[in-house]
C-alpha cells in the first residue's frame, strides 16, 4: 500500500491535505472555534469581501514606473504644477483679499463687511419704465424687467461674491432673463468691473462715455504702465531717501486724492532708492493691482507685524486723518515711535478733526495741503486746548509727470522722440478723437467735473446751474457793468443781445490770433480755421485803414460789419456737461439717485449730460474738455489736485470761493469763483454762460492757468517742500 502522502482515496481521487491545526486554548476548543479570532485564517474564512486577486497581476503594470525614475519625476512635476496653478488661480481671482487681515479692525473696515442689499426704484419717463438696481454699492440698469429678474437679483446678491468670475456670471444671467443688458459694464485699468446706474443710451439720464485708455495708447504711442518713477537724483529729496526705509499708511485704496497721492509718493520713494512698505487700513477701492504693478509692498498684517516693521523703519508717513486709529495702536505698543511719524493730513472737516485730535500732539510733524486748511486745524486745536510739538508745514500736491507729459509741459519723461511739441500735437489729435467718440461737435463746450459723487462735491448743485443755462434763465449784467473785466475779455453776450467791443488795431487782433493757435486742439477743426481766416481778414482791413474806424472806407466798413455778423453765428456754442466718476467706492448711492430724479424731470437738461466711469486714465478727458468745475461745499476743497490738472491742460476753472480752490484759482484771471451752497447756483450759472458766450475769455484764462501750474505746481516743487519736512524729522549724518 502506498503512503498516505500520495493523497489518494480508494477510488483514485486526489485527497486534500489536512491542515495542521495550531493548538488553541481550552476556551476556544470548548466553544467550537478551532482557530484564534485574530489569526489570518480566521479573518479569511469569516470575511464578506470578495477575495482579492493575486497582486502579481497588477504589480507588473507599475514595475516600469518604479524602475524608470524619469517618468516618476515627470509625474511629480505635473502634480506640483497642478497644485501651484490651482493656488495661483485662487490668488489671482482675489480670494486672498476676502480674508480679513489680522490685527486692528477699524470702523471703516467693519463697514466694508456689511451685507449687500438690493434696492429698486422705478423711474417713469418718456422711454418707459426703467428699473434701477443697486447691488453691493455697484449699480446695474436694465429695462422693463419683471418680478422674475428681481427675484434672481436678490438670490445673486445674497451670495456676496465679488470676484470677477461671479460678476461675469451675473451679467450673463441678466442677459438671459431680461434681454440684452442696457447698463454700462466697463473695465478700467485696474481690471475691476464697473456697473453704472445710467445706461449708455438713455434720454432720461444722459449717456455713459469712456474710459478712453485704448484711444490714449493708440494716439499717444506711450503708456504710463511702462514706467515706475523718475527720481531727480541731484535733488535734496533723493539725498534723504536713498538707502532708507519708509512705512506709508493708506486709509483705503479708492481712486481719490489721498490714496493716489500716497501711491505716487511711494513710487517716488522707490525710484529714489528707498524701501517702502504700505499698510492699508481698508481694502476698499481698486488700487491694489496698481500697487502691485509699481512694486509697492503691501503688508497683509496691519497690526503686530506692521508695528514691528514701522519700528524698524526710518520714517512713517500717514496719509489721512483716518489713520489716527492705527497711530493710536502703534504708540500703545511702541511709545518711542512717535518721533518717526509724519502725519500728512488731507481732510478739512470737523468730523475728521474730532476723530484724530487725541493723536495730533503725539506725532513728530503735521503737514497740510494748503494755508486755509492749516489755519482751520490750528483754530480747532486752540478751541480744544491742544498744543502741537512743532509748527505744521505746508506740502501742497503737484501735477504728476504722466499728466504733465501728455499736457505738453516739460518734464522728466520728455525724450527726442516725445518732445513737448510732438506731445502737443498728439494731445490735439487725442482731443479730436475723444470728442468724436463722445458725439461732440466743434460748437459744443464741454464742462467737466471729475470726483467721487457725494454731497460734499456739489454735483447736484452744478446740475441745477446747468439747468438755468439750458433754460436761458441767467443774466450777464454783472459782467456788462464791470468795464475793467470787459476790457480784458471784450466779447460779452447776454441772451439774444450781443455786445462786441473791438480794439481797432492790428496788434490786438494778431495777439488774439496767436492766443487761438495755442488752444486745446481747436486749430485742427474746420470751424476754428474759418474763424482764424476771418480774423486775419479783419486785421488786414484794420491795417489798411490806419488802425482807426473813422479812416476806413465805406467798403471796408461794410466788410467789417459782415465779418462781425458772420462771427456772431459761428461763436454761438452749446453746453455739454460731463460728470464722473461712476463706480467709485466713495459714491453715495442715494445722492446719485437724487441727481437721476432731477434729470428725469427735465428732459432739456438730460440731453446735455454725459457720465464717465471711475478710472485713472484721465488725460483723454482733460484733453476733450473746455471748462472745469470744482463745486466743493462746506469749507471747500482741501486742495483739489484736479484743479491744477485741469489748469495744466489749459482749462479755466469755475470753483467755489472757499478752501484750497480760492488759493489756486485767481478770480477773473485763471477762472471764476462762486459762493458755496444754494446762493452759488445762480452765480455758477452766470459764469458758465459767460464762458459759453466768450471763447476768447475762456482761452485766455486757460493760458494763464497753465502758466501758473508751470510756476508753482510741478513735481519738483512738491518734493522740494517735502525734503524740508524730511530734514526736520530725520537724523541725517
Buried (B, 14 or more C-beta within 10 A) or exposed (E): EEEEEEEEEEEEEEEEEEEEEEEBEEEBEEEEEEBEEEEEEBEEEEEEEEEEEEEEEEEEEEEEEEEEEEEEEEEEEEEEEEEEEEEEEEEEBBEEBEEEBEBBBBEBBEEBEEEBEBEEEEBEBEBEEBBBBBBBBBBBBBBEBEEEBBEBBBEBBEEEBBBBEBBEEBBEBBEEBBEEBBBBBBBBBBEBBBBBBBBBEBBBBBBBBBBBBEBBBEBBEBEBEEBBBBBBEEBBBBBBBEEBBBBBBBBBBBBBBBBBBBBBBBBBBBBBBBBBBBBBBBBBBBBBBBBEEBEBEBBBBBBEBBBEBBBEBBBBBBBBBBBBBBBBBBBEEEEEBBBBBBBBBBBBBEEBBEBBBEBBEBBBBBBBBBEBBBEBBBEBBEEEEBEBEEEBBBBBBBBBBBBBBBBBBEBBBBEEEBEBEBBBEBBBBBBBBBBEBBEBEBEBBBBBBBBBBBBBBBBBBBBBBBBBBBEEEBBBEEBBEEEEBBEEBBBBBBEEEBEEEBBBBBEBBBEBBEBBEBBBBBEBBEEBEBBBEBBEBBBBBBBEBEBEEEEBEEEBBEBBEEBBEEBEEBBEBBBBBBBBBBBBBBBBBEBBBEBBEBBBEBEEBBBBBBBBBBBBBBBBBBBBBBBBBBBBBBBBBBBBBBBBBBBBBBBBBBBBBBBBBBBBBBEBBBBBBBBBEEEBBBBBBBBBBBBBBBBBBBBBBBBBBBEBBBEBBBBBBBBBBBBBBBEEBBEEE
